[in-house]
Amino acid sequence: ILEALLPLFQRRVSQWRGQGVNSILDDWQIRAHPLETEVFVSDAEGNRISGKYCGLTDEGALRLRKLDGALIDVHAGDISLV
C-alpha cells in the first residue's frame, strides 16, 4: 500500500511547495460535498454542532453555518452528514 501511496504523496508535496496550500484546498473542495450540505460536528468533548458546510478557510478549517446563523471555523472534530 505504501508503494502505491508514496508517488501520490510526493506529487501533493511538490504541488504544495510549488503552488502553495490554496491549490491543494481548491482540489479538495472540488471533491468535497456541495456547499450548503447539512452536516454535524462532534468535538472532543462529545458536543454535537449542526449546520451547513460553507467551504474551507485558507488554513483548511471547515466553515460551518450553525442553525442560529453564526459562521464558525472547525479546526478539529468528527464531521458527519445529517
VMD Tcl script that builds the backbone (N, CA, C; Angstrom):
set m [mol new atoms 246]
animate dup $m
set s [atomselect $m all]
$s set {name element resname resid chain x y z} {
  {N N ILE 1 A 0.832 -1.195 0.000}
  {CA C ILE 1 A 0.000 0.000 0.000}
  {C C ILE 1 A 0.875 1.256 0.000}
  {N N LEU 2 A 1.930 1.221 0.810}
  {CA C LEU 2 A 2.808 2.385 0.871}
  {C C LEU 2 A 3.453 2.685 -0.474}
  {N N GLU 3 A 3.831 1.631 -1.209}
  {CA C GLU 3 A 4.428 1.845 -2.526}
  {C C GLU 3 A 3.442 2.529 -3.468}
  {N N ALA 4 A 2.175 2.234 -3.333}
  {CA C ALA 4 A 1.155 2.865 -4.180}
  {C C ALA 4 A 0.894 4.304 -3.760}
  {N N LEU 5 A 0.939 4.572 -2.457}
  {CA C LEU 5 A 0.623 5.908 -1.951}
  {C C LEU 5 A 1.782 6.894 -2.052}
  {N N LEU 6 A 3.000 6.403 -1.992}
  {CA C LEU 6 A 4.162 7.289 -1.982}
  {C C LEU 6 A 4.214 8.243 -3.175}
  {N N PRO 7 A 4.031 7.792 -4.417}
  {CA C PRO 7 A 4.071 8.743 -5.539}
  {C C PRO 7 A 2.959 9.801 -5.457}
  {N N LEU 8 A 1.802 9.422 -4.960}
  {CA C LEU 8 A 0.708 10.385 -4.810}
  {C C LEU 8 A 1.052 11.435 -3.763}
  {N N PHE 9 A 1.624 10.988 -2.660}
  {CA C PHE 9 A 2.045 11.907 -1.608}
  {C C PHE 9 A 3.141 12.840 -2.117}
  {N N GLN 10 A 4.112 12.296 -2.844}
  {CA C GLN 10 A 5.194 13.118 -3.392}
  {C C GLN 10 A 4.652 14.185 -4.343}
  {N N ARG 11 A 3.657 13.814 -5.134}
  {CA C ARG 11 A 3.060 14.770 -6.069}
  {C C ARG 11 A 2.371 15.915 -5.319}
  {N N ARG 12 A 1.653 15.581 -4.226}
  {CA C ARG 12 A 0.974 16.626 -3.442}
  {C C ARG 12 A 1.979 17.521 -2.725}
  {N N VAL 13 A 3.066 16.961 -2.222}
  {CA C VAL 13 A 4.096 17.773 -1.581}
  {C C VAL 13 A 4.711 18.722 -2.600}
  {N N SER 14 A 4.978 18.237 -3.792}
  {CA C SER 14 A 5.522 19.101 -4.852}
  {C C SER 14 A 4.527 20.196 -5.217}
  {N N GLN 15 A 3.260 19.840 -5.288}
  {CA C GLN 15 A 2.212 20.832 -5.578}
  {C C GLN 15 A 2.184 21.900 -4.485}
  {N N TRP 16 A 2.231 21.472 -3.233}
  {CA C TRP 16 A 2.202 22.400 -2.101}
  {C C TRP 16 A 3.410 23.331 -2.136}
  {N N ARG 17 A 4.603 22.763 -2.394}
  {CA C ARG 17 A 5.814 23.582 -2.428}
  {C C ARG 17 A 5.812 24.550 -3.607}
  {N N GLY 18 A 5.294 24.115 -4.747}
  {CA C GLY 18 A 5.339 24.944 -5.949}
  {C C GLY 18 A 4.186 25.925 -6.087}
  {N N GLN 19 A 3.006 25.539 -5.597}
  {CA C GLN 19 A 1.817 26.364 -5.817}
  {C C GLN 19 A 1.166 26.861 -4.531}
  {N N GLY 20 A 1.597 26.355 -3.402}
  {CA C GLY 20 A 1.021 26.775 -2.131}
  {C C GLY 20 A -0.166 25.922 -1.727}
  {N N VAL 21 A -0.586 26.109 -0.497}
  {CA C VAL 21 A -1.655 25.289 0.070}
  {C C VAL 21 A -3.000 25.535 -0.610}
  {N N ASN 22 A -3.230 26.728 -1.139}
  {CA C ASN 22 A -4.535 27.021 -1.751}
  {C C ASN 22 A -4.840 26.114 -2.928}
  {N N SER 23 A -3.835 25.702 -3.683}
  {CA C SER 23 A -4.098 24.804 -4.813}
  {C C SER 23 A -4.574 23.441 -4.315}
  {N N ILE 24 A -4.045 22.995 -3.195}
  {CA C ILE 24 A -4.491 21.727 -2.618}
  {C C ILE 24 A -5.898 21.871 -2.053}
  {N N LEU 25 A -6.162 22.982 -1.372}
  {CA C LEU 25 A -7.508 23.218 -0.844}
  {C C LEU 25 A -8.531 23.309 -1.975}
  {N N ASP 26 A -8.151 23.930 -3.082}
  {CA C ASP 26 A -9.054 24.012 -4.241}
  {C C ASP 26 A -9.370 22.623 -4.781}
  {N N ASP 27 A -8.345 21.781 -4.898}
  {CA C ASP 27 A -8.566 20.408 -5.364}
  {C C ASP 27 A -9.478 19.647 -4.414}
  {N N TRP 28 A -9.263 19.838 -3.120}
  {CA C TRP 28 A -10.094 19.152 -2.121}
  {C C TRP 28 A -11.545 19.617 -2.242}
  {N N GLN 29 A -11.744 20.927 -2.386}
  {CA C GLN 29 A -13.098 21.483 -2.460}
  {C C GLN 29 A -13.869 20.927 -3.658}
  {N N ILE 30 A -13.188 20.710 -4.765}
  {CA C ILE 30 A -13.836 20.150 -5.950}
  {C C ILE 30 A -14.422 18.773 -5.647}
  {N N ARG 31 A -13.741 18.023 -4.793}
  {CA C ARG 31 A -14.163 16.656 -4.478}
  {C C ARG 31 A -15.051 16.559 -3.238}
  {N N ALA 32 A -15.214 17.647 -2.514}
  {CA C ALA 32 A -15.992 17.658 -1.272}
  {C C ALA 32 A -17.493 17.671 -1.576}
  {N N HIS 33 A -18.264 17.538 -0.528}
  {CA C HIS 33 A -19.716 17.664 -0.684}
  {C C HIS 33 A -20.048 19.082 -1.111}
  {N N PRO 34 A -21.178 19.275 -1.767}
  {CA C PRO 34 A -21.551 20.619 -2.224}
  {C C PRO 34 A -21.729 21.595 -1.054}
  {N N LEU 35 A -21.480 22.863 -1.328}
  {CA C LEU 35 A -21.745 23.887 -0.331}
  {C C LEU 35 A -23.197 23.793 0.119}
  {N N GLU 36 A -23.443 24.141 1.361}
  {CA C GLU 36 A -24.769 24.107 1.987}
  {C C GLU 36 A -25.244 22.694 2.336}
  {N N THR 37 A -24.377 21.683 2.189}
  {CA C THR 37 A -24.729 20.336 2.635}
  {C C THR 37 A -24.877 20.372 4.157}
  {N N GLU 38 A -25.942 19.766 4.663}
  {CA C GLU 38 A -26.148 19.723 6.104}
  {C C GLU 38 A -25.210 18.682 6.721}
  {N N VAL 39 A -24.481 19.111 7.754}
  {CA C VAL 39 A -23.530 18.247 8.450}
  {C C VAL 39 A -23.653 18.477 9.950}
  {N N PHE 40 A -23.022 17.602 10.712}
  {CA C PHE 40 A -22.825 17.898 12.121}
  {C C PHE 40 A -21.410 17.540 12.512}
  {N N VAL 41 A -20.918 18.251 13.513}
  {CA C VAL 41 A -19.558 18.081 14.000}
  {C C VAL 41 A -19.633 17.627 15.450}
  {N N SER 42 A -18.877 16.598 15.791}
  {CA C SER 42 A -18.737 16.176 17.184}
  {C C SER 42 A -17.321 16.518 17.617}
  {N N ASP 43 A -17.205 17.316 18.676}
  {CA C ASP 43 A -15.876 17.709 19.144}
  {C C ASP 43 A -15.348 16.707 20.170}
  {N N ALA 44 A -14.174 16.974 20.707}
  {CA C ALA 44 A -13.518 16.046 21.632}
  {C C ALA 44 A -14.330 15.802 22.900}
  {N N GLU 45 A -15.164 16.771 23.288}
  {CA C GLU 45 A -15.992 16.621 24.484}
  {C C GLU 45 A -17.321 15.924 24.189}
  {N N GLY 46 A -17.550 15.567 22.941}
  {CA C GLY 46 A -18.788 14.895 22.569}
  {C C GLY 46 A -19.935 15.840 22.233}
  {N N ASN 47 A -19.661 17.135 22.187}
  {CA C ASN 47 A -20.692 18.099 21.789}
  {C C ASN 47 A -20.985 17.947 20.309}
  {N N ARG 48 A -22.252 18.064 19.952}
  {CA C ARG 48 A -22.651 17.937 18.555}
  {C C ARG 48 A -23.179 19.281 18.071}
  {N N ILE 49 A -22.586 19.791 16.993}
  {CA C ILE 49 A -22.979 21.071 16.417}
  {C C ILE 49 A -23.500 20.809 15.011}
  {N N SER 50 A -24.749 21.184 14.761}
  {CA C SER 50 A -25.345 21.000 13.440}
  {C C SER 50 A -25.249 22.289 12.641}
  {N N GLY 51 A -25.182 22.146 11.328}
  {CA C GLY 51 A -25.150 23.321 10.477}
  {C C GLY 51 A -24.954 22.941 9.026}
  {N N LYS 52 A -24.580 23.941 8.230}
  {CA C LYS 52 A -24.359 23.739 6.795}
  {C C LYS 52 A -22.905 24.002 6.449}
  {N N TYR 53 A -22.368 23.114 5.634}
  {CA C TYR 53 A -20.988 23.217 5.160}
  {C C TYR 53 A -20.866 24.440 4.259}
  {N N CYS 54 A -19.906 25.320 4.584}
  {CA C CYS 54 A -19.715 26.564 3.823}
  {C C CYS 54 A -18.314 26.685 3.251}
  {N N GLY 55 A -17.656 25.558 3.001}
  {CA C GLY 55 A -16.336 25.588 2.389}
  {C C GLY 55 A -15.226 25.482 3.408}
  {N N LEU 56 A -14.029 25.891 2.983}
  {CA C LEU 56 A -12.828 25.804 3.810}
  {C C LEU 56 A -12.198 27.179 3.940}
  {N N THR 57 A -11.509 27.397 5.071}
  {CA C THR 57 A -10.727 28.622 5.228}
  {C C THR 57 A -9.395 28.441 4.510}
  {N N ASP 58 A -8.613 29.510 4.419}
  {CA C ASP 58 A -7.292 29.425 3.798}
  {C C ASP 58 A -6.346 28.514 4.574}
  {N N GLU 59 A -6.663 28.250 5.838}
  {CA C GLU 59 A -5.845 27.354 6.660}
  {C C GLU 59 A -6.351 25.921 6.610}
  {N N GLY 60 A -7.471 25.680 5.932}
  {CA C GLY 60 A -8.002 24.329 5.804}
  {C C GLY 60 A -9.078 23.967 6.813}
  {N N ALA 61 A -9.491 24.908 7.652}
  {CA C ALA 61 A -10.575 24.637 8.606}
  {C C ALA 61 A -11.906 24.591 7.862}
  {N N LEU 62 A -12.818 23.781 8.361}
  {CA C LEU 62 A -14.148 23.700 7.777}
  {C C LEU 62 A -14.978 24.895 8.247}
  {N N ARG 63 A -15.646 25.559 7.315}
  {CA C ARG 63 A -16.560 26.663 7.660}
  {C C ARG 63 A -17.945 26.064 7.842}
  {N N LEU 64 A -18.575 26.356 8.973}
  {CA C LEU 64 A -19.879 25.808 9.305}
  {C C LEU 64 A -20.818 26.927 9.696}
  {N N ARG 65 A -21.971 26.987 9.021}
  {CA C ARG 65 A -23.010 27.938 9.414}
  {C C ARG 65 A -23.969 27.191 10.327}
  {N N LYS 66 A -23.944 27.576 11.613}
  {CA C LYS 66 A -24.782 26.915 12.597}
  {C C LYS 66 A -26.250 27.241 12.346}
  {N N LEU 67 A -27.126 26.510 13.009}
  {CA C LEU 67 A -28.563 26.697 12.824}
  {C C LEU 67 A -29.022 28.097 13.208}
  {N N ASP 68 A -28.300 28.760 14.137}
  {CA C ASP 68 A -28.656 30.125 14.523}
  {C C ASP 68 A -28.091 31.171 13.571}
  {N N GLY 69 A -27.393 30.725 12.521}
  {CA C GLY 69 A -26.846 31.634 11.514}
  {C C GLY 69 A -25.394 32.015 11.732}
  {N N ALA 70 A -24.845 31.708 12.904}
  {CA C ALA 70 A -23.447 32.047 13.187}
  {C C ALA 70 A -22.522 31.202 12.319}
  {N N LEU 71 A -21.472 31.825 11.811}
  {CA C LEU 71 A -20.480 31.144 10.985}
  {C C LEU 71 A -19.257 30.868 11.849}
  {N N ILE 72 A -18.864 29.584 11.957}
  {CA C ILE 72 A -17.710 29.219 12.768}
  {C C ILE 72 A -16.720 28.427 11.924}
  {N N ASP 73 A -15.471 28.424 12.366}
  {CA C ASP 73 A -14.418 27.628 11.738}
  {C C ASP 73 A -14.146 26.420 12.622}
  {N N VAL 74 A -14.195 25.229 12.037}
  {CA C VAL 74 A -13.965 23.992 12.772}
  {C C VAL 74 A -12.577 23.477 12.407}
  {N N HIS 75 A -11.690 23.448 13.387}
  {CA C HIS 75 A -10.305 23.034 13.151}
  {C C HIS 75 A -10.087 21.552 13.437}
  {N N ALA 76 A -10.954 20.953 14.232}
  {CA C ALA 76 A -10.816 19.534 14.554}
  {C C ALA 76 A -12.169 18.997 14.999}
  {N N GLY 77 A -12.409 17.734 14.740}
  {CA C GLY 77 A -13.649 17.086 15.158}
  {C C GLY 77 A -14.067 16.055 14.138}
  {N N ASP 78 A -15.057 15.280 14.519}
  {CA C ASP 78 A -15.631 14.300 13.609}
  {C C ASP 78 A -16.778 14.954 12.869}
  {N N ILE 79 A -16.747 14.885 11.548}
  {CA C ILE 79 A -17.751 15.533 10.720}
  {C C ILE 79 A -18.559 14.454 10.015}
  {N N SER 80 A -19.885 14.546 10.120}
  {CA C SER 80 A -20.764 13.560 9.510}
  {C C SER 80 A -21.907 14.264 8.789}
  {N N LEU 81 A -22.464 13.558 7.821}
  {CA C LEU 81 A -23.650 14.080 7.138}
  {C C LEU 81 A -24.861 13.885 8.033}
  {N N VAL 82 A -25.778 14.810 7.972}
  {CA C VAL 82 A -27.001 14.720 8.766}
  {C C VAL 82 A -27.887 13.643 8.197}
}
mol reanalyze $m
mol bondsrecalc $m
mol representation Tube
mol addrep $m
